[in-house]
């Protein structure tokens, strides 16, 4: 019995001696007791099959303990709310696990060879760690503030760009309005300058082609006389009723009656426009030549559709005309070069004709005819024109309107 008690005492004494060789933090950890200076330090203890595993577990335990304790401290953070910066008291989400473990190192390691167990300890003074966390929090706040500041600057820049775009669009609208106003004003000024010319009666014809403008008087007569040799060349009668115009003409050739033509036109555009004015007419011309007067293979009765357009160009004191038909193409101009001094008393005429069909050409077979002339208008009812026609005729035309 004494031997048994002696062995028991020896075993207990050896156990106490063995435990006394363990570090204090290991003994407290094994016995589930608090570690010394627990009020002064933060701790984290981990175990594992090697130091790598025990180190990781120690960091994990340290982070858990610290996160719970830090959650009781109040820190200022910046949040973004309704596109404005707002300070709010917030704890969680401020300090991340990375911030908790940043700058933290394993304080001590221990290997228990009896159990084959590895233990790791992290211990850091609370005051030192709190300062570390505050610095990390300040850096985090600063980074967030910088990010928010950058976002604000981006928004401000976007707003400036939007404002500039809106302002540019408004300026463009104002510019277009001013341009329209200037154009309108310019048009009115031009109209005032050319008012007198625009109020004059448009020319009734070029040399051999009627313009698309309507005459002032209902009845008009043109009598053409050839000079050298002196003889009758053509006689035309015109009747204007509303937008319609009718005419009948007779031709002579070498003192012999050659035939007649007749036709009608309707004015589609009656000299419309404020400054530049446009006229357009269309109609039909019927030529009737007796067989004994024919020198070429023209049918005794021939219908020719035609269309004519005339543009008033007051800045040049001119009227430009284009005529198209199945027998000829003609362009020409009536120019009142001396209008400012002589009004419409005198004008210059140029007419250019192309005659594609042989049977409608003159005895010389000319395809192109350049026919200039000068027109005199001594009164509203009486006019006269000297012209060079068909590349060989000098013509005097007497015009009478009533």
C-alpha positions as CSV (number, residue, x, y, z in Angstrom):
1,X,0.0,0.0,0.0
2,X,2.8,2.3,0.8
3,X,4.5,1.5,-2.5
4,X,1.3,2.3,-4.4
5,X,0.9,5.6,-2.7
6,X,4.6,6.4,-3.4
7,X,4.2,5.6,-7.1
8,X,1.1,7.8,-7.3
9,X,2.9,10.7,-5.7
10,X,5.8,10.3,-8.0
11,X,3.5,10.2,-11.1
12,X,1.6,13.3,-10.0
13,X,4.8,15.1,-9.2
14,X,6.2,14.2,-12.7
15,X,3.0,15.4,-14.3
16,X,3.2,18.7,-12.6
17,X,6.8,19.1,-13.5
18,X,6.1,18.2,-17.1
19,X,3.2,20.8,-17.3
20,X,5.4,23.4,-15.7
21,X,7.7,23.1,-18.6
22,X,4.9,24.2,-21.0
23,X,4.5,27.9,-21.8
24,X,1.9,29.7,-19.7
25,X,-0.3,30.4,-22.7
26,X,-0.3,26.7,-23.7
27,X,-1.2,25.7,-20.2
28,X,-4.0,28.3,-20.0
29,X,-5.2,27.2,-23.5
30,X,-5.2,23.5,-22.5
31,X,-7.0,24.2,-19.2
32,X,-9.5,26.6,-20.7
33,X,-8.3,29.4,-18.5
34,X,-7.8,33.0,-19.5
35,X,-4.3,34.0,-20.5
36,X,-2.3,36.4,-18.4
37,X,-2.6,40.1,-19.2
38,X,-5.8,39.4,-21.2
39,X,-6.9,43.0,-20.6
40,X,-3.8,44.4,-22.1
41,X,-3.3,42.2,-25.1
42,X,-5.3,40.7,-28.0
43,X,-4.7,37.0,-28.5
44,X,-5.1,34.3,-31.1
45,X,-4.1,30.7,-30.6
46,X,-4.1,27.9,-33.1
47,X,-3.3,24.2,-33.3
48,X,-2.4,21.9,-36.1
49,X,-0.4,19.0,-37.5
50,X,2.4,21.5,-38.4
51,X,3.2,25.1,-37.8
52,X,1.7,26.2,-41.1
53,X,-1.7,24.9,-40.1
54,X,-1.4,26.2,-36.5
55,X,-0.3,29.7,-37.8
56,X,-3.3,29.9,-40.1
57,X,-5.7,28.8,-37.3
58,X,-4.1,31.3,-34.9
59,X,-4.7,34.1,-37.5
60,X,-8.3,33.0,-38.0
61,X,-9.0,33.0,-34.2
62,X,-7.2,36.3,-33.8
63,X,-9.4,37.8,-36.6
64,X,-12.6,36.5,-35.1
65,X,-11.8,37.9,-31.6
66,X,-10.6,41.2,-32.9
67,X,-13.6,41.6,-35.3
68,X,-16.1,41.1,-32.5
69,X,-14.2,43.5,-30.2
70,X,-13.7,46.2,-32.9
71,X,-17.4,46.1,-33.6
72,X,-17.9,47.9,-30.3
73,X,-15.7,50.8,-31.4
74,X,-17.1,53.7,-33.4
75,X,-15.3,55.0,-36.5
76,X,-16.3,57.7,-39.0
77,X,-16.7,56.6,-42.6
78,X,-17.8,58.3,-45.8
79,X,-20.8,57.0,-47.7
80,X,-22.3,58.0,-51.0
81,X,-26.0,58.8,-50.8
82,X,-28.1,60.5,-53.4
83,X,-24.9,61.6,-55.3
84,X,-23.6,63.5,-52.2
85,X,-21.0,62.7,-49.6
86,X,-22.4,62.0,-46.1
87,X,-20.7,61.2,-42.9
88,X,-22.2,58.3,-41.0
89,X,-21.3,56.4,-37.9
90,X,-20.7,52.8,-39.0
91,X,-18.6,50.0,-37.6
92,X,-19.0,46.9,-39.6
93,X,-17.8,46.9,-43.2
94,X,-15.1,49.4,-42.1
95,X,-12.4,47.0,-41.1
96,X,-12.0,43.9,-43.3
97,X,-10.2,40.7,-42.4
98,X,-7.3,41.9,-44.5
99,X,-7.0,45.1,-42.5
100,X,-7.2,43.1,-39.2
101,X,-4.4,40.8,-40.2
102,X,-2.3,43.4,-42.0
103,X,1.0,43.8,-40.1
104,X,0.3,41.0,-37.6
105,X,2.9,38.3,-37.1
106,X,3.1,35.0,-35.1
107,X,4.4,35.9,-31.6
108,X,5.4,32.4,-30.4
109,X,5.2,28.8,-31.4
110,X,5.3,25.5,-29.4
111,X,5.5,21.9,-30.2
112,X,4.1,19.3,-27.8
113,X,6.1,16.1,-28.6
114,X,4.0,14.0,-26.4
115,X,0.8,14.8,-28.3
116,X,2.6,15.5,-31.6
117,X,0.7,18.8,-31.6
118,X,1.8,22.2,-33.0
119,X,0.6,25.4,-31.3
120,X,1.0,29.0,-32.5
121,X,0.3,32.3,-30.6
122,X,-0.4,35.8,-31.8
123,X,-0.3,38.4,-29.1
124,X,-0.3,42.2,-29.6
125,X,-0.9,45.1,-27.2
126,X,-4.4,46.5,-27.6
127,X,-3.2,50.1,-27.6
128,X,-0.7,49.4,-30.4
129,X,-3.2,47.4,-32.4
130,X,-5.9,50.0,-32.0
131,X,-3.6,52.6,-33.4
132,X,-2.9,50.2,-36.3
133,X,-6.6,49.8,-37.0
134,X,-7.2,53.5,-36.7
135,X,-4.4,54.1,-39.3
136,X,-5.9,51.4,-41.6
137,X,-9.4,52.9,-41.1
138,X,-8.1,56.4,-41.9
139,X,-6.4,55.0,-45.0
140,X,-9.6,53.2,-46.0
141,X,-11.6,56.4,-45.5
142,X,-9.0,58.4,-47.4
143,X,-9.2,55.9,-50.3
144,X,-13.0,56.0,-50.3
145,X,-12.9,59.8,-50.1
146,X,-10.6,59.9,-53.1
147,X,-12.8,57.6,-55.1
148,X,-15.9,59.6,-54.2
149,X,-14.0,62.8,-55.1
150,X,-13.0,61.3,-58.4
151,X,-16.6,60.3,-59.0
152,X,-17.8,63.8,-58.2
153,X,-15.2,65.3,-60.5
154,X,-16.4,62.9,-63.3
155,X,-20.0,63.8,-62.6
156,X,-19.1,67.5,-62.6
157,X,-17.2,67.1,-65.9
158,X,-20.2,65.1,-67.3
159,X,-22.5,67.9,-66.2
160,X,-20.2,70.5,-67.7
161,X,-20.2,68.6,-71.0
162,X,-24.0,68.3,-70.9
163,X,-24.3,72.0,-70.1
164,X,-21.9,72.8,-72.9
165,X,-23.7,70.6,-75.3
166,X,-27.1,72.1,-74.4
167,X,-25.6,75.6,-74.6
168,X,-24.1,74.7,-78.0
169,X,-27.4,73.4,-79.2
170,X,-29.1,76.6,-77.9
171,X,-26.5,78.7,-79.6
172,X,-26.9,76.7,-82.8
173,X,-30.7,77.3,-82.7
174,X,-30.1,81.0,-82.0
175,X,-27.6,81.1,-84.8
176,X,-30.0,79.4,-87.2
177,X,-32.8,81.9,-86.2
178,X,-30.4,84.8,-86.8
179,X,-29.5,83.3,-90.2
180,X,-33.1,83.0,-91.1
181,X,-33.8,86.5,-89.9
182,X,-30.8,87.8,-91.9
183,X,-31.9,85.9,-95.0
184,X,-35.4,87.3,-94.6
185,X,-34.0,90.8,-94.0
186,X,-31.7,90.4,-97.0
187,X,-34.6,89.2,-99.1
188,X,-36.7,92.2,-98.0
189,X,-33.7,94.6,-98.8
190,X,-33.3,93.0,-102.2
191,X,-36.9,93.2,-102.8
192,X,-36.9,96.9,-101.9
193,X,-33.9,97.5,-104.2
194,X,-35.4,95.6,-107.1
195,X,-39.0,96.5,-106.3
196,X,-39.3,98.7,-109.4
197,X,-37.9,96.1,-111.7
198,X,-40.1,93.4,-110.3
199,X,-43.2,95.6,-110.8
200,X,-42.4,96.1,-114.5
201,X,-44.1,94.0,-117.2
202,X,-42.1,90.9,-118.0
203,X,-40.9,90.4,-121.6
204,X,-43.4,88.6,-123.8
205,X,-40.9,86.9,-126.0
206,X,-37.2,86.5,-127.0
207,X,-36.6,86.6,-130.8
208,X,-38.7,83.8,-132.1
209,X,-39.7,82.1,-128.8
210,X,-42.4,83.3,-126.4
211,X,-41.5,83.5,-122.7
212,X,-43.6,81.8,-120.0
213,X,-44.7,85.2,-118.7
214,X,-48.1,86.5,-119.4
215,X,-48.5,89.8,-121.3
216,X,-50.0,93.0,-119.7
217,X,-52.6,93.5,-122.4
218,X,-55.1,90.9,-123.8
219,X,-54.4,91.6,-127.6
220,X,-50.9,91.7,-129.0
221,X,-49.7,91.9,-132.6
222,X,-46.2,91.3,-134.0
223,X,-45.4,92.2,-137.6
224,X,-42.0,91.1,-138.9
225,X,-40.3,92.8,-141.8
226,X,-37.2,91.6,-143.4
227,X,-34.6,94.3,-144.3
228,X,-32.3,93.9,-147.3
229,X,-34.3,92.8,-149.2
230,X,-37.2,94.6,-147.7
231,X,-40.3,92.3,-147.5
232,X,-42.9,90.9,-145.1
233,X,-41.7,87.8,-143.1
234,X,-44.4,87.0,-140.5
235,X,-47.5,88.3,-138.9
236,X,-48.7,87.0,-135.4
237,X,-51.8,87.7,-133.4
238,X,-52.0,86.9,-129.7
239,X,-55.0,86.8,-127.3
240,X,-54.5,86.4,-123.5
241,X,-57.5,85.3,-121.4
242,X,-56.7,84.6,-117.8
243,X,-54.0,81.9,-117.7
244,X,-54.6,80.9,-121.3
245,X,-53.0,82.4,-124.4
246,X,-53.9,81.8,-128.0
247,X,-52.1,82.8,-131.2
248,X,-52.3,82.6,-135.0
249,X,-49.4,83.4,-137.3
250,X,-48.8,83.6,-141.1
251,X,-45.4,83.1,-142.9
252,X,-44.1,84.5,-146.1
253,X,-41.0,83.3,-148.0
254,X,-39.6,85.1,-151.0
255,X,-42.9,87.2,-151.3
256,X,-44.9,84.0,-151.4
257,X,-47.3,83.0,-148.7
258,X,-45.8,79.9,-147.1
259,X,-48.4,78.9,-144.5
260,X,-49.7,79.5,-141.0
261,X,-49.4,78.2,-137.5
262,X,-51.7,78.4,-134.5
263,X,-51.5,77.2,-130.9
264,X,-52.4,77.7,-127.3
265,X,-50.6,77.8,-123.9
266,X,-51.7,77.6,-120.3
267,X,-49.6,79.2,-117.6
268,X,-48.8,76.7,-114.8
269,X,-46.7,79.0,-112.6
270,X,-47.7,82.7,-112.9
271,X,-44.5,84.6,-112.0
272,X,-44.3,83.4,-108.4
273,X,-41.6,84.2,-105.9
274,X,-40.6,87.2,-103.7
275,X,-37.3,88.2,-105.3
276,X,-36.5,85.5,-107.9
277,X,-39.7,84.8,-109.7
278,X,-40.6,81.7,-111.7
279,X,-43.0,81.2,-114.6
280,X,-43.9,78.0,-116.4
281,X,-46.2,77.3,-119.3
282,X,-47.1,74.4,-121.5
283,X,-49.1,74.1,-124.7
284,X,-49.5,72.9,-128.3
285,X,-48.5,74.4,-131.6
286,X,-50.1,73.4,-134.9
287,X,-48.4,74.2,-138.2
288,X,-50.3,74.1,-141.5
289,X,-48.4,74.6,-144.7
290,X,-50.1,74.1,-148.2
291,X,-48.4,71.5,-150.4
292,X,-47.4,74.0,-153.1
293,X,-45.5,76.1,-150.5
294,X,-43.5,73.2,-149.1
295,X,-39.8,73.0,-149.9
296,X,-39.2,70.1,-147.6
297,X,-40.9,66.9,-146.5
298,X,-43.0,68.6,-143.7
299,X,-46.5,67.2,-143.2
300,X,-49.3,69.6,-144.2
301,X,-50.6,69.5,-140.6
302,X,-48.2,69.0,-137.7
303,X,-48.9,69.2,-133.9
304,X,-46.0,70.1,-131.7
305,X,-46.2,69.9,-127.9
306,X,-44.0,72.5,-126.1
307,X,-43.1,73.6,-122.6
308,X,-41.4,76.9,-121.5
309,X,-39.9,78.2,-118.3
310,X,-38.8,81.7,-117.4
311,X,-36.9,82.9,-114.4
312,X,-36.7,86.6,-113.3
313,X,-33.2,87.5,-112.0
314,X,-33.6,91.0,-110.6
315,X,-30.0,91.2,-109.4
316,X,-28.9,91.1,-113.1
317,X,-32.0,93.0,-114.3
318,X,-32.7,89.9,-116.6
319,X,-35.2,87.2,-117.5
320,X,-33.8,83.8,-118.5
321,X,-36.0,81.5,-120.6
322,X,-35.7,77.8,-121.6
323,X,-38.0,76.3,-124.3
324,X,-38.4,72.6,-125.2
325,X,-40.5,71.1,-128.0
326,X,-40.3,68.1,-130.4
327,X,-38.9,70.4,-133.1
328,X,-36.5,72.7,-131.3
329,X,-34.6,73.5,-128.1
330,X,-34.0,77.1,-127.2
331,X,-32.5,79.1,-124.4
332,X,-32.2,82.9,-124.2
333,X,-32.1,86.0,-122.0
334,X,-33.7,89.5,-122.0
335,X,-31.3,91.9,-120.2
336,X,-32.2,95.4,-119.1
337,X,-28.7,96.6,-118.7
338,X,-29.7,100.3,-118.6
339,X,-32.7,99.8,-116.4
340,X,-31.6,102.2,-113.6
341,X,-31.4,105.0,-116.1
342,X,-33.8,104.0,-118.9
343,X,-36.1,101.7,-117.1
344,X,-37.6,99.2,-119.5
345,X,-37.2,101.4,-122.5
346,X,-34.4,99.3,-123.9
347,X,-33.3,95.7,-123.5
348,X,-30.8,93.3,-125.1
349,X,-31.9,89.9,-126.3
350,X,-29.9,86.8,-127.0
351,X,-31.5,83.5,-128.2
352,X,-29.7,80.2,-128.9
353,X,-31.6,77.5,-130.8
354,X,-30.9,73.9,-131.7
355,X,-33.0,72.3,-134.5
356,X,-32.4,68.5,-134.4
357,X,-34.8,67.6,-137.3
358,X,-33.7,68.3,-140.8
359,X,-37.2,69.1,-142.2
360,X,-37.5,72.0,-139.8
361,X,-34.2,73.7,-140.6
362,X,-33.8,76.7,-143.0
363,X,-32.6,76.4,-146.6
364,X,-29.0,76.4,-145.4
365,X,-29.6,73.4,-143.1
366,X,-28.3,75.1,-140.0
367,X,-28.6,73.1,-136.8
368,X,-27.5,75.9,-134.5
369,X,-29.0,79.3,-134.6
370,X,-27.6,82.3,-132.6
371,X,-30.1,85.1,-132.8
372,X,-29.2,88.4,-131.0
373,X,-31.5,91.5,-130.9
374,X,-32.2,94.8,-129.3
375,X,-35.7,95.8,-128.1
376,X,-37.1,99.2,-127.7
377,X,-40.2,100.0,-125.7
378,X,-41.2,103.6,-126.1
379,X,-44.6,103.1,-124.5
380,X,-46.6,100.3,-122.8
381,X,-48.6,99.6,-126.0
382,X,-45.9,100.0,-128.7
383,X,-42.5,98.3,-129.1
384,X,-40.0,97.5,-131.7
385,X,-37.1,95.0,-132.1
386,X,-34.1,94.7,-134.4
387,X,-32.8,91.2,-134.7
388,X,-30.5,88.9,-136.7
389,X,-32.3,85.6,-137.3
390,X,-31.7,82.2,-138.9
391,X,-28.0,83.2,-139.4
392,X,-28.8,85.3,-142.5
393,X,-31.9,87.6,-141.9
394,X,-32.0,91.1,-140.5
395,X,-35.5,91.6,-139.1
396,X,-37.4,94.5,-137.9
397,X,-40.4,93.6,-135.7
398,X,-43.2,96.1,-134.9
399,X,-45.2,95.2,-131.7
400,X,-48.5,96.6,-130.8
401,X,-50.6,95.8,-127.7
402,X,-54.0,96.9,-126.7
